[in-house]
Amino acid sequence: MRKYLFIAIALLAVLSCGQENKGASTASMAVSFDDVLATRRSIRDFDSSKEVTEAQVREILTAAQDAPSWANTQSARYYVAITKEKADAVRELIGERNKQSTAGAPVFIVSTYARGLSGFFRGEQTNEIGDGWGAYDNGLNNAYLILKARSMGFDTLIMGMRDSDALRSLLDIPDEETVMSVIALGHRASDPVKPTRKPLDEIAKFF
Ligand SMILES: Cc1cc2nc3c(=O)[nH]c(=O)nc-3n(C[C@H](O)[C@H](O)[C@H](O)COP(=O)(O)O)c2cc1C
């Protein structure tokens, strides 16, 4: 009996060790896509004791690059504030509420798109949406980014409240690019409640 109890405790220890390593090593982890969708939340309480490496950000952005884009124009651009100094500087430019929400986030990714690519053919606007397609592609790209981050055990907060002019000068963002969101990246300190969603039939019509 004692022997079985010992084996059970040893097994539990091994399993909980695997949980602690979540996010540290990503290649060997298999998280189901549904789990990624279900556990991805906008996080407003980050754990300041946990870091994100440049290699991990590169892995996340490489996955974001797999997103579809208009004629493969790939107009999404990223500016990664990863040093403490730059991250703190970006945090000053996202408004008081977002600043508080992201106090413990180690990395900020400013997401832009280059105008005149998505939605254009040989320099001509293809239809009435124009550069709106750049924003569309940017959102798709960001969706890949936040889901990949979640699959690696990280958490994010997309922020549309930000000072785009100040970010442009801080990060040398060219005039030809439109500044979209700032995405905080880190580890959640607590689990938020999922905001409710509208009933499907309110947002989708079937014919
Ligand atoms: C384009 C966009 C802009 C957003 N801007 C902010 C923001 O400035 N501050 C914030 O706390 N949350 C922001 N959010 C997060 C939303 O509030 C959040 O996605 C929504 O409430 C649903 O919650 P969930 O992401 O946990 O599912 C933004 C989300 C998107 C997609």
Ligand as a Chemical Component Dictionary entry (heavy atoms), coordinates in Angstrom:
data_LIG
# 
_chem_comp.id                   LIG 
_chem_comp.type                 NON-POLYMER 
_chem_comp.pdbx_formal_charge   0 
_chem_comp.three_letter_code    LIG 
# 
loop_
_chem_comp_atom.comp_id 
_chem_comp_atom.atom_id 
_chem_comp_atom.alt_atom_id 
_chem_comp_atom.type_symbol 
_chem_comp_atom.charge 
_chem_comp_atom.model_Cartn_x 
_chem_comp_atom.model_Cartn_y 
_chem_comp_atom.model_Cartn_z 
_chem_comp_atom.pdbx_ordinal 
LIG C1  C1  C 0 -8.794  46.684 -31.043 1  
LIG C2  C2  C 0 -8.873  46.436 -29.561 2  
LIG C3  C3  C 0 -8.578  47.468 -28.681 3  
LIG C4  C4  C 0 -8.606  47.248 -27.301 4  
LIG N1  N1  N 0 -8.203  48.246 -26.450 5  
LIG C5  C5  C 0 -8.141  47.991 -25.130 6  
LIG C6  C6  C 0 -7.592  48.966 -24.240 7  
LIG O1  O1  O 0 -7.125  50.037 -24.634 8  
LIG N2  N2  N 0 -7.566  48.668 -22.908 9  
LIG C7  C7  C 0 -8.044  47.475 -22.423 10 
LIG O2  O2  O 0 -7.985  47.264 -21.200 11 
LIG N3  N3  N 0 -8.551  46.527 -23.244 12 
LIG C8  C8  C 0 -8.591  46.748 -24.579 13 
LIG N4  N4  N 0 -9.044  45.766 -25.426 14 
LIG C9  C9  C 0 -9.479  44.462 -24.890 15 
LIG C10 C10 C 0 -10.994 44.273 -24.960 16 
LIG O3  O3  O 0 -11.614 45.061 -23.975 17 
LIG C11 C11 C 0 -11.303 42.762 -24.777 18 
LIG O4  O4  O 0 -10.799 42.058 -25.874 19 
LIG C12 C12 C 0 -12.796 42.471 -24.654 20 
LIG O5  O5  O 0 -13.343 43.056 -23.495 21 
LIG C13 C13 C 0 -13.090 40.952 -24.598 22 
LIG O6  O6  O 0 -12.374 40.342 -23.550 23 
LIG P1  P1  P 0 -11.379 39.127 -23.840 24 
LIG O7  O7  O 0 -10.284 39.647 -24.738 25 
LIG O8  O8  O 0 -10.850 38.680 -22.510 26 
LIG O9  O9  O 0 -12.141 38.050 -24.523 27 
LIG C14 C14 C 0 -9.007  45.973 -26.805 28 
LIG C15 C15 C 0 -9.289  44.947 -27.700 29 
LIG C16 C16 C 0 -9.198  45.160 -29.048 30 
LIG C17 C17 C 0 -9.442  43.995 -29.998 31 
# 
loop_
_chem_comp_bond.comp_id 
_chem_comp_bond.atom_id_1 
_chem_comp_bond.atom_id_2 
_chem_comp_bond.value_order 
_chem_comp_bond.pdbx_ordinal 
LIG C1  C2  SING 1  
LIG C2  C3  SING 2  
LIG C2  C16 DOUB 3  
LIG C3  C4  DOUB 4  
LIG C4  N1  SING 5  
LIG C4  C14 SING 6  
LIG N1  C5  DOUB 7  
LIG C5  C6  SING 8  
LIG C5  C8  SING 9  
LIG C6  O1  DOUB 10 
LIG C6  N2  SING 11 
LIG N2  C7  SING 12 
LIG C7  O2  DOUB 13 
LIG C7  N3  SING 14 
LIG N3  C8  DOUB 15 
LIG C8  N4  SING 16 
LIG N4  C9  SING 17 
LIG N4  C14 SING 18 
LIG C9  C10 SING 19 
LIG C10 O3  SING 20 
LIG C10 C11 SING 21 
LIG C11 O4  SING 22 
LIG C11 C12 SING 23 
LIG C12 O5  SING 24 
LIG C12 C13 SING 25 
LIG C13 O6  SING 26 
LIG O6  P1  SING 27 
LIG P1  O7  DOUB 28 
LIG P1  O8  SING 29 
LIG P1  O9  SING 30 
LIG C14 C15 DOUB 31 
LIG C15 C16 SING 32 
LIG C16 C17 SING 33 
# 
